[in-house]
């Protein structure tokens, strides 16, 4: 359900109504996509927890990733 809603741009259907408007949507979408990757049916496609933490940090502070690349 979440995958389909995200692909169709219906993010609001993926978030509890009590949370809507209380967080930046540009952060919610990557977190939901990360959740989909973490629940992949193929275990080898799932990131390990270190990778998950790194991705969450990049979502929270995208400029940090740019600093590491430069």
PQR file of N, CA, C, O and H, with PARSE charges and radii, in Angstrom:
ATOM      1  N   UNK A   1       0.813  -1.190   0.000 -0.4000 1.5000
ATOM      2  CA  UNK A   1       0.000   0.000   0.000 -0.0000 2.0000
ATOM      3  C   UNK A   1       0.864   1.265   0.000  0.5500 1.7000
ATOM      4  O   UNK A   1       0.620   2.202  -0.760 -0.5500 1.4000
ATOM      5  N   UNK A   2       1.879   1.267   0.869 -0.4000 1.5000
ATOM      6  CA  UNK A   2       2.746   2.443   0.967 -0.0000 2.0000
ATOM      7  C   UNK A   2       3.501   2.658  -0.338  0.5500 1.7000
ATOM      8  O   UNK A   2       3.581   3.781  -0.835 -0.5500 1.4000
ATOM      9  H   UNK A   2       2.078   0.506   1.486  0.4000 1.0000
ATOM     10  N   UNK A   3       4.048   1.590  -0.887 -0.4000 1.5000
ATOM     11  CA  UNK A   3       4.808   1.722  -2.137 -0.0000 2.0000
ATOM     12  C   UNK A   3       3.937   2.338  -3.223  0.5500 1.7000
ATOM     13  O   UNK A   3       4.366   3.270  -3.904 -0.5500 1.4000
ATOM     14  H   UNK A   3       3.982   0.678  -0.483  0.4000 1.0000
ATOM     15  N   UNK A   4       2.727   1.831  -3.393 -0.4000 1.5000
ATOM     16  CA  UNK A   4       1.814   2.350  -4.410 -0.0000 2.0000
ATOM     17  C   UNK A   4       1.450   3.804  -4.169  0.5500 1.7000
ATOM     18  O   UNK A   4       1.430   4.607  -5.101 -0.5500 1.4000
ATOM     19  H   UNK A   4       2.379   1.074  -2.840  0.4000 1.0000
ATOM     20  N   UNK A   5       1.163   4.142  -2.917 -0.4000 1.5000
ATOM     21  CA  UNK A   5       0.787   5.521  -2.591 -0.0000 2.0000
ATOM     22  C   UNK A   5       1.952   6.476  -2.863  0.5500 1.7000
ATOM     23  O   UNK A   5       1.741   7.567  -3.393 -0.5500 1.4000
ATOM     24  H   UNK A   5       1.180   3.489  -2.160  0.4000 1.0000
ATOM     25  N   UNK A   6       3.169   6.083  -2.509 -0.4000 1.5000
ATOM     26  CA  UNK A   6       4.325   6.950  -2.755 -0.0000 2.0000
ATOM     27  C   UNK A   6       4.558   7.134  -4.245  0.5500 1.7000
ATOM     28  O   UNK A   6       4.843   8.242  -4.701 -0.5500 1.4000
ATOM     29  H   UNK A   6       3.340   5.197  -2.078  0.4000 1.0000
ATOM     30  N   UNK A   7       4.437   6.050  -5.004 -0.4000 1.5000
ATOM     31  CA  UNK A   7       4.639   6.143  -6.455 -0.0000 2.0000
ATOM     32  C   UNK A   7       3.628   7.068  -7.111  0.5500 1.7000
ATOM     33  O   UNK A   7       3.918   7.699  -8.128 -0.5500 1.4000
ATOM     34  H   UNK A   7       4.206   5.151  -4.633  0.4000 1.0000
ATOM     35  N   UNK A   8       2.440   7.145  -6.526 -0.4000 1.5000
ATOM     36  CA  UNK A   8       1.381   7.979  -7.089 -0.0000 2.0000
ATOM     37  C   UNK A   8       1.321   9.360  -6.440  0.5500 1.7000
ATOM     38  O   UNK A   8       0.413  10.141  -6.723 -0.5500 1.4000
ATOM     39  H   UNK A   8       2.204   6.633  -5.701  0.4000 1.0000
ATOM     40  N   UNK A   9       2.290   9.664  -5.567 -0.4000 1.5000
ATOM     41  CA  UNK A   9       2.344  10.987  -4.947 -0.0000 2.0000
ATOM     42  C   UNK A   9       1.320  11.217  -3.849  0.5500 1.7000
ATOM     43  O   UNK A   9       1.010  12.362  -3.520 -0.5500 1.4000
ATOM     44  H   UNK A   9       3.028   9.029  -5.337  0.4000 1.0000
ATOM     45  N   UNK A  10       0.794  10.150  -3.285 -0.4000 1.5000
ATOM     46  CA  UNK A  10      -0.215  10.270  -2.226 -0.0000 2.0000
ATOM     47  C   UNK A  10       0.424  10.018  -0.857  0.5500 1.7000
ATOM     48  O   UNK A  10       0.048   9.092  -0.139 -0.5500 1.4000
ATOM     49  H   UNK A  10       1.046   9.220  -3.552  0.4000 1.0000
ATOM     50  N   UNK A  11       1.379  10.850  -0.522 -0.4000 1.5000
ATOM     51  CA  UNK A  11       2.137  10.689   0.722 -0.0000 2.0000
ATOM     52  C   UNK A  11       1.234  10.759   1.941  0.5500 1.7000
ATOM     53  O   UNK A  11       1.434  10.022   2.907 -0.5500 1.4000
ATOM     54  H   UNK A  11       1.684  11.603  -1.105  0.4000 1.0000
ATOM     55  N   UNK A  12       0.244  11.637   1.903 -0.4000 1.5000
ATOM     56  CA  UNK A  12      -0.631  11.826   3.070 -0.0000 2.0000
ATOM     57  C   UNK A  12      -1.332  10.537   3.487  0.5500 1.7000
ATOM     58  O   UNK A  12      -1.710  10.394   4.650 -0.5500 1.4000
ATOM     59  H   UNK A  12       0.081  12.236   1.118  0.4000 1.0000
ATOM     60  N   UNK A  13      -1.511   9.604   2.566 -0.4000 1.5000
ATOM     61  CA  UNK A  13      -2.154   8.327   2.896 -0.0000 2.0000
ATOM     62  C   UNK A  13      -1.221   7.410   3.687  0.5500 1.7000
ATOM     63  O   UNK A  13      -1.670   6.429   4.281 -0.5500 1.4000
ATOM     64  H   UNK A  13      -1.204   9.720   1.621  0.4000 1.0000
ATOM     65  N   UNK A  14       0.065   7.726   3.695 -0.4000 1.5000
ATOM     66  CA  UNK A  14       1.064   6.882   4.356 -0.0000 2.0000
ATOM     67  C   UNK A  14       1.394   7.354   5.766  0.5500 1.7000
ATOM     68  O   UNK A  14       2.147   6.696   6.484 -0.5500 1.4000
ATOM     69  H   UNK A  14       0.429   8.523   3.212  0.4000 1.0000
ATOM     70  N   UNK A  15       0.838   8.481   6.160 -0.4000 1.5000
ATOM     71  CA  UNK A  15       1.177   9.094   7.446 -0.0000 2.0000
ATOM     72  C   UNK A  15      -0.062   9.150   8.329  0.5500 1.7000
ATOM     73  O   UNK A  15      -1.151   9.488   7.867 -0.5500 1.4000
ATOM     74  H   UNK A  15       0.226   9.016   5.578  0.4000 1.0000
ATOM     75  N   UNK A  16       0.112   8.819   9.589 -0.4000 1.5000
ATOM     76  CA  UNK A  16      -0.967   8.928  10.556 -0.0000 2.0000
ATOM     77  C   UNK A  16      -1.506  10.361  10.535  0.5500 1.7000
ATOM     78  O   UNK A  16      -0.732  11.318  10.577 -0.5500 1.4000
ATOM     79  H   UNK A  16       0.997   8.544   9.965  0.4000 1.0000
ATOM     80  N   UNK A  17      -2.809  10.506  10.471 -0.4000 1.5000
ATOM     81  CA  UNK A  17      -3.443  11.832  10.377 -0.0000 2.0000
ATOM     82  C   UNK A  17      -3.027  12.746  11.533  0.5500 1.7000
ATOM     83  O   UNK A  17      -2.986  13.966  11.371 -0.5500 1.4000
ATOM     84  H   UNK A  17      -3.437   9.729  10.437  0.4000 1.0000
ATOM     85  N   UNK A  18      -2.719  12.163  12.698 -0.4000 1.5000
ATOM     86  CA  UNK A  18      -2.320  12.978  13.844 -0.0000 2.0000
ATOM     87  C   UNK A  18      -0.948  13.608  13.653  0.5500 1.7000
ATOM     88  O   UNK A  18      -0.601  14.555  14.359 -0.5500 1.4000
ATOM     89  H   UNK A  18      -2.752  11.172  12.828  0.4000 1.0000
ATOM     90  N   UNK A  19      -0.159  13.092  12.704 -0.4000 1.5000
ATOM     91  CA  UNK A  19       1.187  13.622  12.464 -0.0000 2.0000
ATOM     92  C   UNK A  19       1.258  14.570  11.281  0.5500 1.7000
ATOM     93  O   UNK A  19       2.252  15.276  11.110 -0.5500 1.4000
ATOM     94  H   UNK A  19      -0.441  12.323  12.131  0.4000 1.0000
ATOM     95  N   UNK A  20       0.227  14.594  10.475 -0.4000 1.5000
ATOM     96  CA  UNK A  20       0.259  15.419   9.273 -0.0000 2.0000
ATOM     97  C   UNK A  20       0.429  16.894   9.634  0.5500 1.7000
ATOM     98  O   UNK A  20      -0.240  17.426  10.520 -0.5500 1.4000
ATOM     99  H   UNK A  20      -0.581  14.021  10.614  0.4000 1.0000
ATOM    100  N   UNK A  21       1.348  17.528   8.913 -0.4000 1.5000
ATOM    101  CA  UNK A  21       1.632  18.933   9.155 -0.0000 2.0000
ATOM    102  C   UNK A  21       2.605  19.190  10.286  0.5500 1.7000
ATOM    103  O   UNK A  21       2.925  20.342  10.577 -0.5500 1.4000
ATOM    104  H   UNK A  21       1.891  17.096   8.193  0.4000 1.0000
ATOM    105  N   UNK A  22       3.084  18.128  10.933 -0.4000 1.5000
ATOM    106  CA  UNK A  22       3.991  18.288  12.072 -0.0000 2.0000
ATOM    107  C   UNK A  22       5.426  17.902  11.746  0.5500 1.7000
ATOM    108  O   UNK A  22       6.260  17.807  12.646 -0.5500 1.4000
ATOM    109  H   UNK A  22       2.824  17.192  10.697  0.4000 1.0000
ATOM    110  N   UNK A  23       5.722  17.680  10.478 -0.4000 1.5000
ATOM    111  CA  UNK A  23       7.061  17.307  10.070 -0.0000 2.0000
ATOM    112  C   UNK A  23       7.251  17.739   8.622  0.5500 1.7000
ATOM    113  O   UNK A  23       6.275  17.896   7.889 -0.5500 1.4000
ATOM    114  H   UNK A  23       5.045  17.757   9.747  0.4000 1.0000
ATOM    115  N   UNK A  24       8.489  17.932   8.207 -0.4000 1.5000
ATOM    116  CA  UNK A  24       8.732  18.327   6.819 -0.0000 2.0000
ATOM    117  C   UNK A  24       8.498  17.139   5.876  0.5500 1.7000
ATOM    118  O   UNK A  24       9.101  16.081   6.057 -0.5500 1.4000
ATOM    119  H   UNK A  24       9.283  17.804   8.803  0.4000 1.0000
ATOM    120  N   UNK A  25       7.647  17.303   4.893 -0.4000 1.5000
ATOM    121  CA  UNK A  25       7.337  16.233   3.947 -0.0000 2.0000
ATOM    122  C   UNK A  25       8.592  15.778   3.213  0.5500 1.7000
ATOM    123  O   UNK A  25       8.720  14.600   2.878 -0.5500 1.4000
ATOM    124  H   UNK A  25       7.157  18.163   4.746  0.4000 1.0000
ATOM    125  N   UNK A  26       9.522  16.704   2.958 -0.4000 1.5000
ATOM    126  CA  UNK A  26      10.741  16.327   2.236 -0.0000 2.0000
ATOM    127  C   UNK A  26      11.611  15.363   3.040  0.5500 1.7000
ATOM    128  O   UNK A  26      12.492  14.711   2.480 -0.5500 1.4000
ATOM    129  H   UNK A  26       9.418  17.661   3.230  0.4000 1.0000
ATOM    130  N   UNK A  27      11.371  15.268   4.352 -0.4000 1.5000
ATOM    131  CA  UNK A  27      12.065  14.282   5.175 -0.0000 2.0000
ATOM    132  C   UNK A  27      11.255  13.004   5.303  0.5500 1.7000
ATOM    133  O   UNK A  27      11.831  11.921   5.410 -0.5500 1.4000
ATOM    134  H   UNK A  27      10.655  15.798   4.807  0.4000 1.0000
ATOM    135  N   UNK A  28       9.949  13.104   5.294 -0.4000 1.5000
ATOM    136  CA  UNK A  28       9.101  11.932   5.478 -0.0000 2.0000
ATOM    137  C   UNK A  28       9.214  10.952   4.315  0.5500 1.7000
ATOM    138  O   UNK A  28       9.248   9.740   4.523 -0.5500 1.4000
ATOM    139  H   UNK A  28       9.481  13.984   5.207  0.4000 1.0000
ATOM    140  N   UNK A  29       9.270  11.467   3.110 -0.4000 1.5000
ATOM    141  CA  UNK A  29       9.304  10.597   1.935 -0.0000 2.0000
ATOM    142  C   UNK A  29      10.556   9.714   1.928  0.5500 1.7000
ATOM    143  O   UNK A  29      10.425   8.503   1.752 -0.5500 1.4000
ATOM    144  H   UNK A  29       9.242  12.452   2.941  0.4000 1.0000
ATOM    145  N   UNK A  30      11.763  10.262   2.112 -0.4000 1.5000
ATOM    146  CA  UNK A  30      12.932   9.378   2.121 -0.0000 2.0000
ATOM    147  C   UNK A  30      12.909   8.368   3.264  0.5500 1.7000
ATOM    148  O   UNK A  30      13.400   7.250   3.106 -0.5500 1.4000
ATOM    149  H   UNK A  30      11.869  11.245   2.256  0.4000 1.0000
ATOM    150  N   UNK A  31      12.348   8.744   4.411 -0.4000 1.5000
ATOM    151  CA  UNK A  31      12.270   7.813   5.539 -0.0000 2.0000
ATOM    152  C   UNK A  31      11.322   6.665   5.190  0.5500 1.7000
ATOM    153  O   UNK A  31      11.604   5.508   5.504 -0.5500 1.4000
ATOM    154  H   UNK A  31      11.949   9.653   4.539  0.4000 1.0000
ATOM    155  N   UNK A  32      10.205   6.980   4.546 -0.4000 1.5000
ATOM    156  CA  UNK A  32       9.277   5.922   4.136 -0.0000 2.0000
ATOM    157  C   UNK A  32       9.917   5.017   3.090  0.5500 1.7000
ATOM    158  O   UNK A  32       9.743   3.799   3.131 -0.5500 1.4000
ATOM    159  H   UNK A  32       9.975   7.919   4.291  0.4000 1.0000
ATOM    160  N   UNK A  33      10.652   5.603   2.157 -0.4000 1.5000
ATOM    161  CA  UNK A  33      11.339   4.794   1.146 -0.0000 2.0000
ATOM    162  C   UNK A  33      12.390   3.902   1.788  0.5500 1.7000
ATOM    163  O   UNK A  33      12.563   2.753   1.382 -0.5500 1.4000
ATOM    164  H   UNK A  33      10.793   6.592   2.124  0.4000 1.0000
ATOM    165  N   UNK A  34      13.086   4.420   2.781 -0.4000 1.5000
ATOM    166  CA  UNK A  34      14.058   3.608   3.503 -0.0000 2.0000
ATOM    167  C   UNK A  34      13.357   2.434   4.191  0.5500 1.7000
ATOM    168  O   UNK A  34      13.857   1.309   4.176 -0.5500 1.4000
ATOM    169  H   UNK A  34      12.945   5.353   3.111  0.4000 1.0000
ATOM    170  N   UNK A  35      12.204   2.703   4.788 -0.4000 1.5000
ATOM    171  CA  UNK A  35      11.431   1.626   5.415 -0.0000 2.0000
ATOM    172  C   UNK A  35      11.052   0.543   4.423  0.5500 1.7000
ATOM    173  O   UNK A  35      11.064  -0.642   4.757 -0.5500 1.4000
ATOM    174  H   UNK A  35      11.797   3.617   4.799  0.4000 1.0000
ATOM    175  N   UNK A  36      10.715   0.941   3.209 -0.4000 1.5000
ATOM    176  CA  UNK A  36      10.378  -0.042   2.179 -0.0000 2.0000
ATOM    177  C   UNK A  36      11.598  -0.883   1.815  0.5500 1.7000
ATOM    178  O   UNK A  36      11.481  -2.092   1.619 -0.5500 1.4000
ATOM    179  H   UNK A  36      10.705   1.904   2.938  0.4000 1.0000
ATOM    180  N   UNK A  37      12.755  -0.256   1.725 -0.4000 1.5000
ATOM    181  CA  UNK A  37      13.977  -1.004   1.426 -0.0000 2.0000
ATOM    182  C   UNK A  37      14.296  -1.971   2.565  0.5500 1.7000
ATOM    183  O   UNK A  37      14.706  -3.106   2.323 -0.5500 1.4000
ATOM    184  H   UNK A  37      12.850   0.727   1.884  0.4000 1.0000
ATOM    185  N   UNK A  38      14.109  -1.522   3.799 -0.4000 1.5000
ATOM    186  CA  UNK A  38      14.400  -2.361   4.968 -0.0000 2.0000
ATOM    187  C   UNK A  38      13.473  -3.565   5.070  0.5500 1.7000
ATOM    188  O   UNK A  38      13.808  -4.549   5.730 -0.5500 1.4000
ATOM    189  H   UNK A  38      13.776  -0.600   3.996  0.4000 1.0000
ATOM    190  N   UNK A  39      12.330  -3.500   4.432 -0.4000 1.5000
ATOM    191  CA  UNK A  39      11.373  -4.607   4.484 -0.0000 2.0000
ATOM    192  C   UNK A  39      11.320  -5.371   3.168  0.5500 1.7000
ATOM    193  O   UNK A  39      10.344  -6.064   2.881 -0.5500 1.4000
ATOM    194  H   UNK A  39      12.059  -2.701   3.896  0.4000 1.0000
ATOM    195  N   UNK A  40      12.372  -5.239   2.376 -0.4000 1.5000
ATOM    196  CA  UNK A  40      12.440  -5.950   1.105 -0.0000 2.0000
ATOM    197  C   UNK A  40      12.238  -7.444   1.317  0.5500 1.7000
ATOM    198  O   UNK A  40      12.707  -8.004   2.309 -0.5500 1.4000
ATOM    199  H   UNK A  40      13.164  -4.676   2.609  0.4000 1.0000
ATOM    200  N   UNK A  41      11.545  -8.085   0.395 -0.4000 1.5000
ATOM    201  CA  UNK A  41      11.330  -9.532   0.491 -0.0000 2.0000
ATOM    202  C   UNK A  41      12.631 -10.302   0.329  0.5500 1.7000
ATOM    203  O   UNK A  41      12.736 -11.445   0.775 -0.5500 1.4000
ATOM    204  H   UNK A  41      11.164  -7.631  -0.410  0.4000 1.0000
ATOM    205  N   UNK A  42      13.620  -9.689  -0.304 -0.4000 1.5000
ATOM    206  CA  UNK A  42      14.915 -10.326  -0.505 -0.0000 2.0000
ATOM    207  C   UNK A  42      15.874  -9.804   0.565  0.5500 1.7000
ATOM    208  O   UNK A  42      16.303  -8.652   0.498 -0.5500 1.4000
ATOM    209  H   UNK A  42      13.536  -8.761  -0.666  0.4000 1.0000
ATOM    210  N   UNK A  43      16.215 -10.638   1.551 -0.4000 1.5000
ATOM    211  CA  UNK A  43      17.061 -10.164   2.652 -0.0000 2.0000
ATOM    212  C   UNK A  43      18.366  -9.514   2.218  0.5500 1.7000
ATOM    213  O   UNK A  43      18.821  -8.570   2.864 -0.5500 1.4000
ATOM    214  H   UNK A  43      15.866 -11.574   1.606  0.4000 1.0000
ATOM    215  N   UNK A  44      18.973  -9.987   1.155 -0.4000 1.5000
ATOM    216  CA  UNK A  44      20.253  -9.411   0.723 -0.0000 2.0000
ATOM    217  C   UNK A  44      20.100  -7.983   0.191  0.5500 1.7000
ATOM    218  O   UNK A  44      21.092  -7.268   0.058 -0.5500 1.4000
ATOM    219  H   UNK A  44      18.603 -10.754   0.630  0.4000 1.0000
ATOM    220  N   UNK A  45      18.867  -7.561  -0.115 -0.4000 1.5000
ATOM    221  CA  UNK A  45      18.614  -6.194  -0.569 -0.0000 2.0000
ATOM    222  C   UNK A  45      18.430  -5.222   0.587  0.5500 1.7000
ATOM    223  O   UNK A  45      18.387  -4.009   0.377 -0.5500 1.4000
ATOM    224  H   UNK A  45      18.060  -8.143  -0.007  0.4000 1.0000
ATOM    225  N   UNK A  46      18.321  -5.743   1.805 -0.4000 1.5000
ATOM    226  CA  UNK A  46      18.101  -4.889   2.971 -0.0000 2.0000
ATOM    227  C   UNK A  46      19.421  -4.318   3.470  0.5500 1.7000
ATOM    228  O   UNK A  46      20.416  -5.039   3.532 -0.5500 1.4000
ATOM    229  H   UNK A  46      18.355  -6.728   1.976  0.4000 1.0000
ATOM    230  N   UNK A  47      19.450  -3.037   3.828 -0.4000 1.5000
ATOM    231  CA  UNK A  47      20.693  -2.462   4.372 -0.0000 2.0000
ATOM    232  C   UNK A  47      20.935  -2.954   5.792  0.5500 1.7000
ATOM    233  O   UNK A  47      19.996  -3.311   6.504 -0.5500 1.4000
ATOM    234  H   UNK A  47      18.641  -2.451   3.778  0.4000 1.0000
ATOM    235  N   UNK A  48      22.213  -2.968   6.201 -0.4000 1.5000
ATOM    236  CA  UNK A  48      22.486  -3.317   7.594 -0.0000 2.0000
ATOM    237  C   UNK A  48      22.217  -2.082   8.451  0.5500 1.7000
ATOM    238  O   UNK A  48      22.000  -0.992   7.922 -0.5500 1.4000
ATOM    239  H   UNK A  48      22.975  -2.678   5.622  0.4000 1.0000
ATOM    240  N   UNK A  49      22.230  -2.249   9.760 -0.4000 1.5000
ATOM    241  CA  UNK A  49      21.848  -1.137  10.642 -0.0000 2.0000
ATOM    242  C   UNK A  49      22.807   0.049  10.541  0.5500 1.7000
ATOM    243  O   UNK A  49      22.382   1.195  10.686 -0.5500 1.4000
ATOM    244  H   UNK A  49      22.406  -3.134  10.190  0.4000 1.0000
ATOM    245  N   UNK A  50      24.079  -0.207  10.298 -0.4000 1.5000
ATOM    246  CA  UNK A  50      25.023   0.895  10.115 -0.0000 2.0000
ATOM    247  C   UNK A  50      24.650   1.737   8.908  0.5500 1.7000
ATOM    248  O   UNK A  50      24.710   2.966   8.951 -0.5500 1.4000
ATOM    249  H   UNK A  50      24.424  -1.138  10.181  0.4000 1.0000
ATOM    250  N   UNK A  51      24.264   1.064   7.830 -0.4000 1.5000
ATOM    251  CA  UNK A  51      23.840   1.780   6.630 -0.0000 2.0000
ATOM    252  C   UNK A  51      22.557   2.560   6.886  0.5500 1.7000
ATOM    253  O   UNK A  51      22.404   3.684   6.408 -0.5500 1.4000
ATOM    254  H   UNK A  51      24.216   0.066   7.795  0.4000 1.0000
ATOM    255  N   UNK A  52      21.635   1.965   7.640 -0.4000 1.5000
ATOM    256  CA  UNK A  52      20.373   2.640   7.970 -0.0000 2.0000
ATOM    257  C   UNK A  52      20.656   3.917   8.745  0.5500 1.7000
ATOM    258  O   UNK A  52      20.081   4.964   8.450 -0.5500 1.4000
ATOM    259  H   UNK A  52      21.760   1.052   8.028  0.4000 1.0000
ATOM    260  N   UNK A  53      21.532   3.837   9.727 -0.4000 1.5000
ATOM    261  CA  UNK A  53      21.875   5.018  10.523 -0.0000 2.0000
ATOM    262  C   UNK A  53      22.488   6.096   9.632  0.5500 1.7000
ATOM    263  O   UNK A  53      22.128   7.269   9.737 -0.5500 1.4000
ATOM    264  H   UNK A  53      21.999   2.986   9.967  0.4000 1.0000
ATOM    265  N   UNK A  54      23.410   5.702   8.756 -0.4000 1.5000
ATOM    266  CA  UNK A  54      24.029   6.681   7.852 -0.0000 2.0000
ATOM    267  C   UNK A  54      22.990   7.349   6.959  0.5500 1.7000
ATOM    268  O   UNK A  54      23.026   8.563   6.764 -0.5500 1.4000
ATOM    269  H   UNK A  54      23.702   4.750   8.671  0.4000 1.0000
ATOM    270  N   UNK A  55      22.078   6.572   6.424 -0.4000 1.5000
ATOM    271  CA  UNK A  55      21.036   7.125   5.558 -0.0000 2.0000
ATOM    272  C   UNK A  55      20.145   8.081   6.347  0.5500 1.7000
ATOM    273  O   UNK A  55      19.819   9.165   5.863 -0.5500 1.4000
ATOM    274  H   UNK A  55      22.048   5.585   6.583  0.4000 1.0000
ATOM    275  N   UNK A  56      19.751   7.689   7.549 -0.4000 1.5000
ATOM    276  CA  UNK A  56      18.912   8.572   8.375 -0.0000 2.0000
ATOM    277  C   UNK A  56      19.633   9.878   8.692  0.5500 1.7000
ATOM    278  O   UNK A  56      19.013  10.941   8.707 -0.5500 1.4000
ATOM    279  H   UNK A  56      20.016   6.808   7.942  0.4000 1.0000
ATOM    280  N   UNK A  57      20.935   9.803   8.944 -0.4000 1.5000
ATOM    281  CA  UNK A  57      21.694  11.029   9.202 -0.0000 2.0000
ATOM    282  C   UNK A  57      21.729  11.923   7.969  0.5500 1.7000
ATOM    283  O   UNK A  57      21.640  13.146   8.084 -0.5500 1.4000
ATOM    284  H   UNK A  57      21.438   8.939   8.932  0.4000 1.0000
ATOM    285  N   UNK A  58      21.860  11.322   6.792 -0.4000 1.5000
ATOM    286  CA  UNK A  58      21.858  12.112   5.557 -0.0000 2.0000
ATOM    287  C   UNK A  58      20.495  12.741   5.301  0.5500 1.7000
ATOM    288  O   UNK A  58      20.408  13.856   4.786 -0.5500 1.4000
ATOM    289  H   UNK A  58      21.933  10.330   6.698  0.4000 1.0000
ATOM    290  N   UNK A  59      19.437  12.030   5.659 -0.4000 1.5000
ATOM    291  CA  UNK A  59      18.089  12.578   5.496 -0.0000 2.0000
ATOM    292  C   UNK A  59      17.921  13.783   6.427  0.5500 1.7000
ATOM    293  O   UNK A  59      17.359  14.809   6.044 -0.5500 1.4000
ATOM    294  H   UNK A  59      19.508  11.124   6.077  0.4000 1.0000
ATOM    295  N   UNK A  60      18.413  13.636   7.639 -0.4000 1.5000
ATOM    296  CA  UNK A  60      18.268  14.706   8.627 -0.0000 2.0000
ATOM    297  C   UNK A  60      19.133  15.907   8.291  0.5500 1.7000
ATOM    298  O   UNK A  60      18.722  17.050   8.494 -0.5500 1.4000
ATOM    299  H   UNK A  60      18.870  12.802   7.950  0.4000 1.0000
ATOM    300  N   UNK A  61      20.324  15.654   7.781 -0.4000 1.5000
ATOM    301  CA  UNK A  61      21.262  16.746   7.506 -0.0000 2.0000
ATOM    302  C   UNK A  61      21.957  16.481   6.168  0.5500 1.7000
ATOM    303  O   UNK A  61      23.098  16.019   6.140 -0.5500 1.4000
ATOM    304  H   UNK A  61      20.658  14.726   7.616  0.4000 1.0000
ATOM    305  N   UNK A  62      21.264  16.774   5.054 -0.4000 1.5000
ATOM    306  CA  UNK A  62      21.816  16.462   3.730 -0.0000 2.0000
ATOM    307  C   UNK A  62      23.170  17.117   3.447  0.5500 1.7000
ATOM    308  O   UNK A  62      23.969  16.568   2.689 -0.5500 1.4000
ATOM    309  H   UNK A  62      20.337  17.148   5.076  0.4000 1.0000
ATOM    310  N   UNK A  63      23.436  18.261   4.034 -0.4000 1.5000
ATOM    311  CA  UNK A  63      24.700  18.944   3.760 -0.0000 2.0000
ATOM    312  C   UNK A  63      25.888  18.157   4.311  0.5500 1.7000
ATOM    313  O   UNK A  63      27.009  18.318   3.829 -0.5500 1.4000
ATOM    314  H   UNK A  63      22.787  18.707   4.650  0.4000 1.0000
ATOM    315  N   UNK A  64      25.658  17.311   5.313 -0.4000 1.5000
ATOM    316  CA  UNK A  64      26.731  16.493   5.879 -0.0000 2.0000
ATOM    317  C   UNK A  64      27.297  15.563   4.815  0.5500 1.7000
ATOM    318  O   UNK A  64      28.512  15.386   4.735 -0.5500 1.4000
ATOM    319  H   UNK A  64      24.748  17.181   5.705  0.4000 1.0000
ATOM    320  N   UNK A  65      26.444  14.975   4.009 -0.4000 1.5000
ATOM    321  CA  UNK A  65      26.889  14.090   2.939 -0.0000 2.0000
ATOM    322  C   UNK A  65      27.687  14.830   1.902  0.5500 1.7000
ATOM    323  O   UNK A  65      28.648  14.282   1.361 -0.5500 1.4000
ATOM    324  H   UNK A  65      25.456  15.119   4.074  0.4000 1.0000
ATOM    325  N   UNK A  66      27.322  16.056   1.605 -0.4000 1.5000
ATOM    326  CA  UNK A  66      28.043  16.868   0.630 -0.0000 2.0000
ATOM    327  C   UNK A  66      29.441  17.195   1.139  0.5500 1.7000
ATOM    328  O   UNK A  66      30.404  17.210   0.372 -0.5500 1.4000
ATOM    329  H   UNK A  66      26.542  16.501   2.044  0.4000 1.0000
ATOM    330  N   UNK A  67      29.546  17.459   2.454 -0.4000 1.5000
ATOM    331  CA  UNK A  67      30.847  17.771   3.043 -0.0000 2.0000
ATOM    332  C   UNK A  67      31.785  16.580   2.934  0.5500 1.7000
ATOM    333  O   UNK A  67      32.973  16.746   2.659 -0.5500 1.4000
ATOM    334  H   UNK A  67      28.764  17.447   3.078  0.4000 1.0000
ATOM    335  N   UNK A  68      31.251  15.365   3.153 -0.4000 1.5000
ATOM    336  CA  UNK A  68      32.072  14.158   3.096 -0.0000 2.0000
ATOM    337  C   UNK A  68      32.518  13.872   1.668  0.5500 1.7000
ATOM    338  O   UNK A  68      33.603  13.329   1.460 -0.5500 1.4000
ATOM    339  H   UNK A  68      30.285  15.230   3.377  0.4000 1.0000
ATOM    340  N   UNK A  69      31.699  14.227   0.678 -0.4000 1.5000
ATOM    341  CA  UNK A  69      32.041  13.986  -0.717 -0.0000 2.0000
ATOM    342  C   UNK A  69      33.087  14.981  -1.213  0.5500 1.7000
ATOM    343  O   UNK A  69      33.920  14.642  -2.053 -0.5500 1.4000
ATOM    344  H   UNK A  69      30.817  14.668   0.847  0.4000 1.0000
ATOM    345  N   UNK A  70      33.044  16.201  -0.697 -0.4000 1.5000
ATOM    346  CA  UNK A  70      33.903  17.263  -1.182 -0.0000 2.0000
ATOM    347  C   UNK A  70      35.180  17.265  -0.486  0.5500 1.7000
ATOM    348  O   UNK A  70      36.037  18.102  -0.771 -0.5500 1.4000
ATOM    349  H   UNK A  70      32.368  16.477  -0.014  0.4000 1.0000
TER
END
